[in-house]
Amino acid sequence: MAADPITPAISNRICAHMNDDHEEAVLLYAKVYGKSADATSATMVAIDPIGMDLTAEVNGTPTPLRVLFDHTLEHSEDAHTTLVRMIKSARKPS
């Protein structure tokens, strides 16, 4: 089975899944990779092969964040494994 390329429809699907089922992970992406330690909530707005766009609530203000990936994503399965790897890394004690 071939993995899907990251089209706008795939981006919407990934974002809906992350926002609905993994709120804590999205917030951690904002805090750690978006360098917004004061974020109290975050929403994944879009994902593309280069990075993800988040909107974080920082000090009561919606703040757009761009988080770049460490490589260009090839397809949806690559997005999944990359997001999982990023959250595992973000959860490690520093």
C-alpha positions as CSV (number, residue, x, y, z in Angstrom):
1,M,0.0,0.0,0.0
2,A,1.5,3.3,-1.0
3,A,1.4,6.2,1.4
4,D,-0.5,9.4,0.4
5,P,1.4,12.5,-0.7
6,I,0.8,15.4,1.6
7,T,-2.0,17.3,-0.2
8,P,-4.2,19.9,1.4
9,A,-6.8,17.1,2.0
10,I,-4.2,15.0,3.8
11,S,-3.1,18.0,5.8
12,N,-6.7,18.6,6.9
13,R,-7.0,15.0,7.9
14,I,-3.8,15.0,9.9
15,C,-4.6,18.3,11.6
16,A,-8.2,17.2,12.5
17,H,-6.8,14.0,14.0
18,M,-4.0,15.7,16.0
19,N,-6.4,18.5,17.3
20,D,-9.1,16.0,18.2
21,D,-7.0,13.2,19.7
22,H,-3.6,14.6,20.6
23,E,-4.2,18.1,22.1
24,E,-1.3,17.6,24.6
25,A,1.1,16.7,21.8
26,V,0.2,19.8,19.7
27,L,0.7,22.0,22.7
28,L,4.1,20.4,23.3
29,Y,5.1,21.0,19.6
30,A,4.3,24.7,20.2
31,K,6.1,24.9,23.5
32,V,9.3,22.9,22.5
33,Y,9.6,23.3,18.7
34,G,7.7,26.6,18.4
35,K,9.8,28.0,21.3
36,S,6.6,29.3,23.0
37,A,7.1,27.9,26.5
38,D,4.2,30.2,27.8
39,A,1.6,28.6,25.4
40,T,-1.5,27.4,27.2
41,S,-3.1,25.7,24.2
42,A,-2.3,25.1,20.5
43,T,-4.0,24.0,17.3
44,M,-2.4,22.4,14.3
45,V,-3.6,24.5,11.3
46,A,-1.7,22.9,8.4
47,I,1.1,20.5,7.7
48,D,3.2,20.3,4.5
49,P,6.4,18.5,3.6
50,I,8.6,21.3,5.1
51,G,6.8,21.9,8.4
52,M,3.6,22.6,10.3
53,D,1.7,25.7,11.1
54,L,0.3,26.0,14.6
55,T,-1.8,28.7,16.4
56,A,-0.8,28.9,20.0
57,E,-2.5,30.8,22.8
58,V,0.4,32.8,24.4
59,N,-0.5,35.2,27.2
60,G,-4.1,35.3,26.0
61,T,-3.1,36.1,22.4
62,P,-3.5,33.8,19.4
63,T,0.0,33.5,18.0
64,P,0.9,31.8,14.7
65,L,3.9,29.5,14.8
66,R,5.9,27.7,12.1
67,V,7.7,24.5,13.1
68,L,10.1,23.2,10.5
69,F,10.9,19.5,10.2
70,D,14.4,18.1,10.2
71,H,13.9,16.7,6.7
72,T,11.4,17.1,3.9
73,L,8.5,14.7,4.4
74,E,7.8,12.3,1.5
75,H,4.3,11.2,2.3
76,S,1.7,10.8,5.0
77,E,3.4,7.8,6.7
78,D,6.6,9.9,6.9
79,A,4.5,12.7,8.6
80,H,3.2,10.2,11.1
81,T,6.6,8.7,12.0
82,T,8.1,12.2,12.2
83,L,5.4,13.6,14.4
84,V,5.7,10.6,16.8
85,R,9.5,10.9,16.9
86,M,9.2,14.6,17.6
87,I,6.8,14.1,20.5
88,K,8.9,11.4,22.0
89,S,11.9,13.7,21.9
90,A,10.0,16.6,23.3
91,R,8.8,14.5,26.3
92,K,12.4,13.4,27.2
93,P,13.7,15.2,30.3
94,S,16.3,17.8,29.3
